[in-house]
Amino acid sequence: MAGFLDRLKGRKADPHAELKRILGEFQLPAFSGVVVEVLRVLRDPNATSARIAEVMAADPRLSIDVLRMANSAYAGAAREIESLGQAVSMLGHSAVESLVLTIGVRDALPTPNVTGFDRVRFWTAAARRATVAQAFAGYLHPASQMESFTASLLQDLAVPVLARQKGEKYGAVLQAWHHGDGELATLEQSEFGWDHTEVGGWLCNGWGLPERLAAAVGTHHIDHPEIGADCPPAVALVGFLRETEDKPGVDELVAQAREWYGIPEQESIDLLKSSEERIEALLRMFV
């Protein structure tokens, strides 16, 4: 079966046509001019750390947010990241690009006033997934820690967009999910014939996000038939984590970590605990 990357390239579906079919006349919010320029410079292999920092510094809020997120993502590093130039030098272009993309998406997403959607609950779950995914990536595949962090933070990015565009009909699906009536993607497929993972991947494509990030967002759900081909294991695991405190999905994550990847139960519990202290610091970036 062709992977999500193939669909992004139009072999099985045109992302723009699919978004219009599902979202109607929704206009994809644009990233700020500085974010666009920073991303352009970051993708230039000849750009120096000083040049990237100079472009980023044109937006003081972006600069502060990048530093805060960098220190949240790399909590426990030998020393705190204190400047933009230091962030680029220490983390590398790819990691800084992930941080800037995350901030760009955060600022572009709507905050719908729909039953079933709660902004604080949404971003709390996103922050938890990101920190947990990074911890598990460190155990399973260390080279993809930043990729896993970003993809997990953004894996449900389509939810507020769908809530804004579909209104109370989508809100009812969210309510059913929160009440434990089934997994979100399953409920969406039953009600609409599509799910937030697919829409999230197409949104990433519309924003010009890297294909690997779009693929991870678009295939992260456990019920997705192509999971594993384009989604880092840690990102797949945190797909079990839900927004509700009474049914957080931790037991399912621990069980699947053991079944899929042979991670001992106590190791998973330790990884979960190690990520908890970082959630609050990251969450301050979003609420």
N, C-alpha and C positions, 0 to 999 in steps of 0.2 A: 504494500500500500504506500502511495506517495506520502511524503512527510509534509508538515505544515509549511516548510520553506517552499516546497513546490507550489502549494496553493497561493502563497504570497506572490509568487512570480506569475500567477495568472493561469497556470496549467489546469487548475480545476475550478477556480473562482476568481473573479475580479474583485479585489478588496473594496474598491471605491463603489462598485455597483452593489456589493453586498451591504455595505454600510448604508447606502441610500435606500435599499430595499427594507432594511430593518429600522433605521432611524429616521427615515423620511428626509426632510429638508434640513436636517441638523448640520450646522456649520462647525467644523472642527476648529476649536479655539487655537489661535496662533501662539507660538512661544514668543517671548519678548525679543526685541531686536538684539539685545546684548547676549541672551542665551543662544540665539541663532549664530551670532558672530563667534562666540566662544566655542561652540561646537565645530564651526568651520575651521577655526584655527587649531583646535585640538586634533583634528583629522589630518592636519598638514604634518607630514613626518619631519619636516625641516623646522617646525616651530620650536622655539626655545621655551624653557620654563618661564623666563622673564617676560617673553612676549605674551604667553598665555595668561599670566598673572596680570599683565597690564590691561589686556582686553577685559578680563573678568572684573577688574577693579572699577570699571566704568559704572557698575551697578553695585553700590555698597551693600544693599540687602542680599543680593546674590552672593557676594563675597563672604558675608557673615554666615549665610546659610551653608555654603560649601565647606567652610571651616568647621562649623558645628557638626555637620553631617559626617565629615571626614573623621572627626574625633569620636563621634558616636559609633561609626562603622569600624574604627580601628582602636576601640577602647582596649587598654592593656598594652598598647605599643610602648616601646622603650621611652619615647618622649612625646609630649603633646605637639600637635601640628599647629604652629602659631602664625604662619603666613601663607598666602596663596602660592608664592614661588616654592616654598617648602612643601606644600601639599602636592604640587605637580612633580617636583623632584623625587619625593619619597614614594608617592603612590603610582606615578606613571600616568601617561595620557589616557589609557583605557579606563582606569579606575576613576579619574577625575571626570571623564566624559560621563560615566555612569552616574556620578553624583549630580552633575549639571542637568542631565536628562531627567533625573528623578525630581529635581526642583522645578524644571520646566513643566513636567506633567502635573505635579502638585498644583501649580498656579493655574494651569489650564482647565483642570477638572471642575465641573459645576458642583454646587451644594444644593441638591434638590430638596424641596419641602414636600416629602412624600411619606406616607405611613410605611413603616418598615425600614426606612433609611435613617440612620443616626450618624452624623459626621464624626463625633468623638469615638463611637463604637467602631466605625469603619476604619479610621486611621489607627486606633489602638490595635485592632487585629492585624492591620498591615505592618505596623512596627514590630509586633510579636513575630509574625512570619519572617520578616527580614532578619531579625537577630537570631532566631532559631535556625533559619536556613544557613546563615553564615557559620554558625557553630557546627552544624552537621556537615557542611561543605568542608570545613577544616579537618574533619575526621575522614570523610569519604573521598574528597577530591579537592585538595587545598588550592590548586591553581585557579579554581573557579569561585573562590569565596566572594569576590566583589560582584561577579556576574549573578551569583545566586542571591546575594543580598538585594540587588536592584530588581531582579525579576520577581522575587518574592514580595517585595514592598509594593510592586505595581501589578501583581498578578490579577487583582480584582478591579483594575482601573476602569473597566467598562461598567461596573455596577452603578456609580453615580450618574453616568451618562444615560444608561438605560432607564434609571429611575426618573431622570429629568424628561426624557423623551416619551416614555410609555406611561408615566403617571401612576395612578392608583392601581391599575391592572398589574403593573410590575411590582408595586408596593405590596400587593396581596401575595405575590410569590415570595418576596423577601420575608413577609410575616410567617408564611408557612415554613420557610427554611429555619427561621429563628425558633419556631415552635417544635422543631424536630420532625417535621413531616417528610423529610427526605433531603438528599443533597441538592444544593442550589442548581447545579447544571442539569440534573435529572428533572427537577421541577420546571426549569425553563424550557427544556426540550419538550416536555409534555404539554406545556401551555402555549409555547410560541413556535416550536420547531427549530430553535437555535438556542445557544447558551452564551454566557458572558465570556467564556474562554475564547471562543471563535471571534466574538466582537472585539475583545481586548486585543487579540493579535492583529486584526484589521485596523484598529485605531493606532496601534504602534506603527504599522506600515504607513498609515496616512500621515503620521508625524515624522516619518523618515527615520525612525529609531533603528538601530542595528538589527539585522535579520535574526541573529541568534536570540536577542532579547524578545523580539516579536514572537519567535517560535516558542520560547519558554513560556511566555504569557499565554500564548494560544493553545498550548497543550498540557497545561499544568494539572488539570483536574484528573482525579483517579479514574473516572469513567470514560475518559477520552481514549479512543481505540489506538491512537498513535503515540501515547505517552512512552517515554523512554528514548525515542528516536531523536527528539529535538529539545528535551527538557532535562536539565541537570537533576540528578537524583535528589539533592537536598530541596530543590524547588518542588518536586513532586511530593515529597514527604510533608512539607508544610501546607500543602493543599488540604490536608485533613483538619487544620486548625480553623475553627469557626469564630464568629463574632461574639457569640453568647457565652457568658461565664459559666452557666450551669451545664452546658454541653460543649466544652471547648475543643474536643477532638484530640486531646492529648493521648488518651489510651489507644485510639486508633493509630496515631502516629507511631507510638512506641511499638505496637504490634506489627505494623507494616515495615518499620525499620528493621525489625528482627527477621521478618519473613522475606523481604525483598533483598536486603543487603547484609544480613547476618550480624547486625549490631546488637550486642547484648542489652537486655532491658536496663540494667543499672547504668550502662554507658549512655544510653539515650536519656535517662533521667538526669544524669550529671550534665549532659550537654544542654538540656532544657533549663536546668538551674543556672548554668553559667551565662545564659543569654538574658535571664530575667532582669538583672541589674542594669542592663543597657537599654531596656525598652523605654523607660521614662525619659531618658535623655533624648532619644530619637523622637519620641512622641511630641516633645515640645516644638519640634520643627513643623508639626502638622495641625496642631489644635491650639 
